[in-house]
Amino acid sequence: MKTKKTFDAVKMMRDIRDKHHEQYKANPELRQKRLSEIKKRYAHKIKT
């Protein structure tokens, strides 16, 4: 089933995932840094 789409969300997410994978493979500490920043930003929304 092919459709003509101007925007493909699945392809976009795959591209983002692959880009992040390459970045984290080159610099594993970057993942932990980004996760800690996200936790700080959304600490009030995270239930413990």
PQR file of N, CA, C, O and H, with PARSE charges and radii, in Angstrom:
ATOM      1  N   MET A   1       0.845  -1.164   0.000 -0.4000 1.5000
ATOM      2  CA  MET A   1       0.000   0.000   0.000 -0.0000 2.0000
ATOM      3  C   MET A   1       0.902   1.243   0.000  0.5500 1.7000
ATOM      4  O   MET A   1       1.491   1.580   1.027 -0.5500 1.4000
ATOM      5  N   LYS A   2       1.005   1.894  -1.102 -0.4000 1.5000
ATOM      6  CA  LYS A   2       1.812   3.109  -1.216 -0.0000 2.0000
ATOM      7  C   LYS A   2       0.901   4.312  -1.352  0.5500 1.7000
ATOM      8  O   LYS A   2      -0.094   4.311  -2.076 -0.5500 1.4000
ATOM      9  H   LYS A   2       0.527   1.620  -1.936  0.4000 1.0000
ATOM     10  N   THR A   3       1.294   5.334  -0.619 -0.4000 1.5000
ATOM     11  CA  THR A   3       0.582   6.597  -0.735 -0.0000 2.0000
ATOM     12  C   THR A   3       1.598   7.689  -0.998  0.5500 1.7000
ATOM     13  O   THR A   3       2.774   7.550  -0.664 -0.5500 1.4000
ATOM     14  H   THR A   3       2.103   5.336  -0.031  0.4000 1.0000
ATOM     15  N   LYS A   4       1.150   8.746  -1.582 -0.4000 1.5000
ATOM     16  CA  LYS A   4       2.043   9.876  -1.825 -0.0000 2.0000
ATOM     17  C   LYS A   4       1.913  10.843  -0.652  0.5500 1.7000
ATOM     18  O   LYS A   4       0.925  11.564  -0.515 -0.5500 1.4000
ATOM     19  H   LYS A   4       0.194   8.859  -1.853  0.4000 1.0000
ATOM     20  N   LYS A   5       2.944  10.830   0.185 -0.4000 1.5000
ATOM     21  CA  LYS A   5       2.935  11.694   1.356 -0.0000 2.0000
ATOM     22  C   LYS A   5       3.966  12.798   1.184  0.5500 1.7000
ATOM     23  O   LYS A   5       5.032  12.587   0.608 -0.5500 1.4000
ATOM     24  H   LYS A   5       3.747  10.244   0.074  0.4000 1.0000
ATOM     25  N   THR A   6       3.638  13.957   1.684 -0.4000 1.5000
ATOM     26  CA  THR A   6       4.622  15.028   1.692 -0.0000 2.0000
ATOM     27  C   THR A   6       5.441  14.978   2.965  0.5500 1.7000
ATOM     28  O   THR A   6       6.538  15.534   3.018 -0.5500 1.4000
ATOM     29  H   THR A   6       2.771  14.128   2.152  0.4000 1.0000
ATOM     30  N   PHE A   7       4.923  14.316   3.999 -0.4000 1.5000
ATOM     31  CA  PHE A   7       5.602  14.225   5.283 -0.0000 2.0000
ATOM     32  C   PHE A   7       5.547  12.789   5.761  0.5500 1.7000
ATOM     33  O   PHE A   7       4.461  12.232   5.924 -0.5500 1.4000
ATOM     34  H   PHE A   7       4.032  13.864   3.956  0.4000 1.0000
ATOM     35  N   ASP A   8       6.702  12.183   5.988 -0.4000 1.5000
ATOM     36  CA  ASP A   8       6.764  10.801   6.455 -0.0000 2.0000
ATOM     37  C   ASP A   8       7.337  10.786   7.868  0.5500 1.7000
ATOM     38  O   ASP A   8       8.549  10.901   8.047 -0.5500 1.4000
ATOM     39  H   ASP A   8       7.584  12.636   5.855  0.4000 1.0000
ATOM     40  N   ALA A   9       6.477  10.647   8.870 -0.4000 1.5000
ATOM     41  CA  ALA A   9       6.894  10.704  10.266 -0.0000 2.0000
ATOM     42  C   ALA A   9       7.779   9.523  10.643  0.5500 1.7000
ATOM     43  O   ALA A   9       8.713   9.683  11.429 -0.5500 1.4000
ATOM     44  H   ALA A   9       5.491  10.554   8.726  0.4000 1.0000
ATOM     45  N   VAL A  10       7.505   8.348  10.102 -0.4000 1.5000
ATOM     46  CA  VAL A  10       8.290   7.164  10.428 -0.0000 2.0000
ATOM     47  C   VAL A  10       9.731   7.335   9.943  0.5500 1.7000
ATOM     48  O   VAL A  10      10.675   7.024  10.668 -0.5500 1.4000
ATOM     49  H   VAL A  10       6.747   8.218   9.463  0.4000 1.0000
ATOM     50  N   LYS A  11       9.891   7.820   8.737 -0.4000 1.5000
ATOM     51  CA  LYS A  11      11.238   8.042   8.200 -0.0000 2.0000
ATOM     52  C   LYS A  11      11.972   9.104   9.012  0.5500 1.7000
ATOM     53  O   LYS A  11      13.168   8.974   9.272 -0.5500 1.4000
ATOM     54  H   LYS A  11       9.123   8.072   8.147  0.4000 1.0000
ATOM     55  N   MET A  12      11.259  10.149   9.409 -0.4000 1.5000
ATOM     56  CA  MET A  12      11.873  11.206  10.204 -0.0000 2.0000
ATOM     57  C   MET A  12      12.375  10.663  11.539  0.5500 1.7000
ATOM     58  O   MET A  12      13.486  10.980  11.963 -0.5500 1.4000
ATOM     59  H   MET A  12      10.287  10.254   9.197  0.4000 1.0000
ATOM     60  N   MET A  13      11.560   9.848  12.196 -0.4000 1.5000
ATOM     61  CA  MET A  13      11.961   9.278  13.480 -0.0000 2.0000
ATOM     62  C   MET A  13      13.138   8.315  13.320  0.5500 1.7000
ATOM     63  O   MET A  13      14.026   8.279  14.171 -0.5500 1.4000
ATOM     64  H   MET A  13      10.658   9.590  11.851  0.4000 1.0000
ATOM     65  N   ARG A  14      13.151   7.546  12.250 -0.4000 1.5000
ATOM     66  CA  ARG A  14      14.293   6.664  11.991 -0.0000 2.0000
ATOM     67  C   ARG A  14      15.567   7.461  11.790  0.5500 1.7000
ATOM     68  O   ARG A  14      16.623   7.091  12.303 -0.5500 1.4000
ATOM     69  H   ARG A  14      12.430   7.575  11.558  0.4000 1.0000
ATOM     70  N   ASP A  15      15.473   8.550  11.049 -0.4000 1.5000
ATOM     71  CA  ASP A  15      16.640   9.394  10.814 -0.0000 2.0000
ATOM     72  C   ASP A  15      17.167   9.990  12.117  0.5500 1.7000
ATOM     73  O   ASP A  15      18.375  10.017  12.349 -0.5500 1.4000
ATOM     74  H   ASP A  15      14.615   8.850  10.633  0.4000 1.0000
ATOM     75  N   ILE A  16      16.256  10.466  12.964 -0.4000 1.5000
ATOM     76  CA  ILE A  16      16.649  11.035  14.250 -0.0000 2.0000
ATOM     77  C   ILE A  16      17.300   9.964  15.119  0.5500 1.7000
ATOM     78  O   ILE A  16      18.331  10.210  15.746 -0.5500 1.4000
ATOM     79  H   ILE A  16      15.274  10.444  12.776  0.4000 1.0000
ATOM     80  N   ARG A  17      16.700   8.778  15.155 -0.4000 1.5000
ATOM     81  CA  ARG A  17      17.245   7.690  15.960 -0.0000 2.0000
ATOM     82  C   ARG A  17      18.639   7.298  15.488  0.5500 1.7000
ATOM     83  O   ARG A  17      19.533   7.077  16.305 -0.5500 1.4000
ATOM     84  H   ARG A  17      15.863   8.578  14.646  0.4000 1.0000
ATOM     85  N   ASP A  18      18.829   7.210  14.177 -0.4000 1.5000
ATOM     86  CA  ASP A  18      20.137   6.853  13.630 -0.0000 2.0000
ATOM     87  C   ASP A  18      21.174   7.932  13.922  0.5500 1.7000
ATOM     88  O   ASP A  18      22.326   7.627  14.233 -0.5500 1.4000
ATOM     89  H   ASP A  18      18.103   7.389  13.514  0.4000 1.0000
ATOM     90  N   LYS A  19      20.761   9.191  13.822 -0.4000 1.5000
ATOM     91  CA  LYS A  19      21.672  10.301  14.102 -0.0000 2.0000
ATOM     92  C   LYS A  19      22.119  10.268  15.564  0.5500 1.7000
ATOM     93  O   LYS A  19      23.303  10.429  15.859 -0.5500 1.4000
ATOM     94  H   LYS A  19      19.825   9.438  13.570  0.4000 1.0000
ATOM     95  N   HIS A  20      21.169  10.060  16.478 -0.4000 1.5000
ATOM     96  CA  HIS A  20      21.510   9.996  17.895 -0.0000 2.0000
ATOM     97  C   HIS A  20      22.382   8.779  18.190  0.5500 1.7000
ATOM     98  O   HIS A  20      23.298   8.860  19.008 -0.5500 1.4000
ATOM     99  H   HIS A  20      20.207   9.929  16.239  0.4000 1.0000
ATOM    100  N   HIS A  21      22.112   7.675  17.547 -0.4000 1.5000
ATOM    101  CA  HIS A  21      22.919   6.471  17.758 -0.0000 2.0000
ATOM    102  C   HIS A  21      24.376   6.729  17.388  0.5500 1.7000
ATOM    103  O   HIS A  21      25.284   6.329  18.117 -0.5500 1.4000
ATOM    104  H   HIS A  21      21.368   7.608  16.883  0.4000 1.0000
ATOM    105  N   GLU A  22      24.597   7.388  16.274 -0.4000 1.5000
ATOM    106  CA  GLU A  22      25.960   7.699  15.847 -0.0000 2.0000
ATOM    107  C   GLU A  22      26.636   8.658  16.830  0.5500 1.7000
ATOM    108  O   GLU A  22      27.816   8.501  17.142 -0.5500 1.4000
ATOM    109  H   GLU A  22      23.860   7.713  15.682  0.4000 1.0000
ATOM    110  N   GLN A  23      25.886   9.651  17.315 -0.4000 1.5000
ATOM    111  CA  GLN A  23      26.460  10.604  18.271 -0.0000 2.0000
ATOM    112  C   GLN A  23      26.835   9.912  19.574  0.5500 1.7000
ATOM    113  O   GLN A  23      27.909  10.162  20.120 -0.5500 1.4000
ATOM    114  H   GLN A  23      24.927   9.779  17.062  0.4000 1.0000
ATOM    115  N   TYR A  24      25.957   9.041  20.078 -0.4000 1.5000
ATOM    116  CA  TYR A  24      26.212   8.370  21.346 -0.0000 2.0000
ATOM    117  C   TYR A  24      27.300   7.313  21.210  0.5500 1.7000
ATOM    118  O   TYR A  24      28.016   7.027  22.170 -0.5500 1.4000
ATOM    119  H   TYR A  24      25.084   8.838  19.634  0.4000 1.0000
ATOM    120  N   LYS A  25      27.427   6.734  20.024 -0.4000 1.5000
ATOM    121  CA  LYS A  25      28.488   5.763  19.780 -0.0000 2.0000
ATOM    122  C   LYS A  25      29.851   6.455  19.831  0.5500 1.7000
ATOM    123  O   LYS A  25      30.817   5.893  20.346 -0.5500 1.4000
ATOM    124  H   LYS A  25      26.846   6.966  19.244  0.4000 1.0000
ATOM    125  N   ALA A  26      29.924   7.668  19.297 -0.4000 1.5000
ATOM    126  CA  ALA A  26      31.169   8.432  19.302 -0.0000 2.0000
ATOM    127  C   ALA A  26      31.470   9.006  20.693  0.5500 1.7000
ATOM    128  O   ALA A  26      32.634   9.130  21.073 -0.5500 1.4000
ATOM    129  H   ALA A  26      29.140   8.125  18.879  0.4000 1.0000
ATOM    130  N   ASN A  27      30.425   9.355  21.448 -0.4000 1.5000
ATOM    131  CA  ASN A  27      30.617   9.990  22.757 -0.0000 2.0000
ATOM    132  C   ASN A  27      29.564   9.447  23.735  0.5500 1.7000
ATOM    133  O   ASN A  27      28.496  10.045  23.865 -0.5500 1.4000
ATOM    134  H   ASN A  27      29.479   9.254  21.139  0.4000 1.0000
ATOM    135  N   PRO A  28      29.841   8.327  24.426 -0.5600 1.5000
ATOM    136  CA  PRO A  28      28.842   7.724  25.325  0.2800 2.0000
ATOM    137  C   PRO A  28      28.411   8.625  26.483  0.5500 1.7000
ATOM    138  O   PRO A  28      27.289   8.497  26.973 -0.5500 1.4000
ATOM    139  N   GLU A  29      29.280   9.532  26.926 -0.4000 1.5000
ATOM    140  CA  GLU A  29      28.921  10.414  28.041 -0.0000 2.0000
ATOM    141  C   GLU A  29      27.835  11.417  27.645  0.5500 1.7000
ATOM    142  O   GLU A  29      27.116  11.930  28.503 -0.5500 1.4000
ATOM    143  H   GLU A  29      30.191   9.636  26.528  0.4000 1.0000
ATOM    144  N   LEU A  30      27.723  11.689  26.362 -0.4000 1.5000
ATOM    145  CA  LEU A  30      26.726  12.639  25.879 -0.0000 2.0000
ATOM    146  C   LEU A  30      25.309  12.172  26.204  0.5500 1.7000
ATOM    147  O   LEU A  30      24.442  12.988  26.515 -0.5500 1.4000
ATOM    148  H   LEU A  30      28.307  11.273  25.666  0.4000 1.0000
ATOM    149  N   ARG A  31      25.077  10.881  26.134 -0.4000 1.5000
ATOM    150  CA  ARG A  31      23.752  10.339  26.440 -0.0000 2.0000
ATOM    151  C   ARG A  31      23.380  10.599  27.897  0.5500 1.7000
ATOM    152  O   ARG A  31      22.274  11.052  28.191 -0.5500 1.4000
ATOM    153  H   ARG A  31      25.782  10.219  25.881  0.4000 1.0000
ATOM    154  N   GLN A  32      24.304  10.313  28.798 -0.4000 1.5000
ATOM    155  CA  GLN A  32      24.041  10.543  30.216 -0.0000 2.0000
ATOM    156  C   GLN A  32      23.832  12.027  30.512  0.5500 1.7000
ATOM    157  O   GLN A  32      22.986  12.392  31.328 -0.5500 1.4000
ATOM    158  H   GLN A  32      25.203   9.945  28.559  0.4000 1.0000
ATOM    159  N   LYS A  33      24.610  12.876  29.843 -0.4000 1.5000
ATOM    160  CA  LYS A  33      24.477  14.318  30.041 -0.0000 2.0000
ATOM    161  C   LYS A  33      23.097  14.789  29.602  0.5500 1.7000
ATOM    162  O   LYS A  33      22.434  15.539  30.318 -0.5500 1.4000
ATOM    163  H   LYS A  33      25.297  12.580  29.180  0.4000 1.0000
ATOM    164  N   ARG A  34      22.671  14.350  28.434 -0.4000 1.5000
ATOM    165  CA  ARG A  34      21.355  14.762  27.927 -0.0000 2.0000
ATOM    166  C   ARG A  34      20.224  14.234  28.799  0.5500 1.7000
ATOM    167  O   ARG A  34      19.245  14.940  29.044 -0.5500 1.4000
ATOM    168  H   ARG A  34      23.210  13.740  27.852  0.4000 1.0000
ATOM    169  N   LEU A  35      20.355  12.990  29.272 -0.4000 1.5000
ATOM    170  CA  LEU A  35      19.318  12.426  30.136 -0.0000 2.0000
ATOM    171  C   LEU A  35      19.219  13.196  31.450  0.5500 1.7000
ATOM    172  O   LEU A  35      18.118  13.440  31.944 -0.5500 1.4000
ATOM    173  H   LEU A  35      21.150  12.416  29.073  0.4000 1.0000
ATOM    174  N   SER A  36      20.355  13.579  32.016 -0.4000 1.5000
ATOM    175  CA  SER A  36      20.310  14.333  33.274 -0.0000 2.0000
ATOM    176  C   SER A  36      19.690  15.712  33.056  0.5500 1.7000
ATOM    177  O   SER A  36      18.970  16.207  33.924 -0.5500 1.4000
ATOM    178  H   SER A  36      21.250  13.381  31.615  0.4000 1.0000
ATOM    179  N   GLU A  37      19.961  16.343  31.901 -0.4000 1.5000
ATOM    180  CA  GLU A  37      19.335  17.635  31.603 -0.0000 2.0000
ATOM    181  C   GLU A  37      17.824  17.495  31.473  0.5500 1.7000
ATOM    182  O   GLU A  37      17.077  18.353  31.945 -0.5500 1.4000
ATOM    183  H   GLU A  37      20.545  15.941  31.196  0.4000 1.0000
ATOM    184  N   ILE A  38      17.376  16.435  30.844 -0.4000 1.5000
ATOM    185  CA  ILE A  38      15.938  16.190  30.697 -0.0000 2.0000
ATOM    186  C   ILE A  38      15.297  15.947  32.053  0.5500 1.7000
ATOM    187  O   ILE A  38      14.205  16.447  32.321 -0.5500 1.4000
ATOM    188  H   ILE A  38      17.983  15.738  30.460  0.4000 1.0000
ATOM    189  N   LYS A  39      15.965  15.184  32.908 -0.4000 1.5000
ATOM    190  CA  LYS A  39      15.429  14.918  34.246 -0.0000 2.0000
ATOM    191  C   LYS A  39      15.307  16.200  35.056  0.5500 1.7000
ATOM    192  O   LYS A  39      14.332  16.380  35.786 -0.5500 1.4000
ATOM    193  H   LYS A  39      16.852  14.778  32.690  0.4000 1.0000
ATOM    194  N   LYS A  40      16.291  17.097  34.937 -0.4000 1.5000
ATOM    195  CA  LYS A  40      16.218  18.381  35.649 -0.0000 2.0000
ATOM    196  C   LYS A  40      15.064  19.219  35.131  0.5500 1.7000
ATOM    197  O   LYS A  40      14.340  19.844  35.907 -0.5500 1.4000
ATOM    198  H   LYS A  40      17.083  16.951  34.345  0.4000 1.0000
ATOM    199  N   ARG A  41      14.895  19.230  33.802 -0.4000 1.5000
ATOM    200  CA  ARG A  41      13.854  20.062  33.196 -0.0000 2.0000
ATOM    201  C   ARG A  41      12.462  19.586  33.572  0.5500 1.7000
ATOM    202  O   ARG A  41      11.560  20.396  33.784 -0.5500 1.4000
ATOM    203  H   ARG A  41      15.483  18.723  33.172  0.4000 1.0000
ATOM    204  N   TYR A  42      12.286  18.265  33.655 -0.4000 1.5000
ATOM    205  CA  TYR A  42      10.946  17.726  33.894 -0.0000 2.0000
ATOM    206  C   TYR A  42      10.822  17.094  35.281  0.5500 1.7000
ATOM    207  O   TYR A  42       9.973  16.225  35.479 -0.5500 1.4000
ATOM    208  H   TYR A  42      13.019  17.607  33.483  0.4000 1.0000
ATOM    209  N   ALA A  43      11.644  17.507  36.242 -0.4000 1.5000
ATOM    210  CA  ALA A  43      11.633  16.923  37.572 -0.0000 2.0000
ATOM    211  C   ALA A  43      10.273  17.108  38.257  0.5500 1.7000
ATOM    212  O   ALA A  43       9.828  16.233  38.999 -0.5500 1.4000
ATOM    213  H   ALA A  43      12.334  18.213  36.081  0.4000 1.0000
ATOM    214  N   HIS A  44       9.631  18.217  38.013 -0.4000 1.5000
ATOM    215  CA  HIS A  44       8.347  18.463  38.658 -0.0000 2.0000
ATOM    216  C   HIS A  44       7.231  17.582  38.093  0.5500 1.7000
ATOM    217  O   HIS A  44       6.209  17.394  38.752 -0.5500 1.4000
ATOM    218  H   HIS A  44       9.993  18.928  37.410  0.4000 1.0000
ATOM    219  N   LYS A  45       7.408  17.046  36.897 -0.4000 1.5000
ATOM    220  CA  LYS A  45       6.397  16.184  36.287 -0.0000 2.0000
ATOM    221  C   LYS A  45       6.642  14.708  36.556  0.5500 1.7000
ATOM    222  O   LYS A  45       5.734  13.888  36.413 -0.5500 1.4000
ATOM    223  H   LYS A  45       8.238  17.199  36.362  0.4000 1.0000
ATOM    224  N   ILE A  46       7.872  14.364  36.947 -0.4000 1.5000
ATOM    225  CA  ILE A  46       8.218  12.963  37.202 -0.0000 2.0000
ATOM    226  C   ILE A  46       7.754  12.588  38.591  0.5500 1.7000
ATOM    227  O   ILE A  46       8.128  13.230  39.573 -0.5500 1.4000
ATOM    228  H   ILE A  46       8.610  15.030  37.062  0.4000 1.0000
ATOM    229  N   LYS A  47       6.940  11.548  38.678 -0.4000 1.5000
ATOM    230  CA  LYS A  47       6.435  11.090  39.975 -0.0000 2.0000
ATOM    231  C   LYS A  47       7.405  10.069  40.539  0.5500 1.7000
ATOM    232  O   LYS A  47       7.907   9.200  39.825 -0.5500 1.4000
ATOM    233  H   LYS A  47       6.637  11.026  37.881  0.4000 1.0000
ATOM    234  N   THR A  48       7.659  10.191  41.835 -0.4000 1.5000
ATOM    235  CA  THR A  48       8.567   9.238  42.488 -0.0000 2.0000
ATOM    236  C   THR A  48       7.794   8.303  43.373  0.5500 1.7000
ATOM    237  O   THR A  48       8.381   7.428  44.009 -0.5500 1.4000
ATOM    238  H   THR A  48       7.251  10.897  42.414  0.4000 1.0000
TER
END
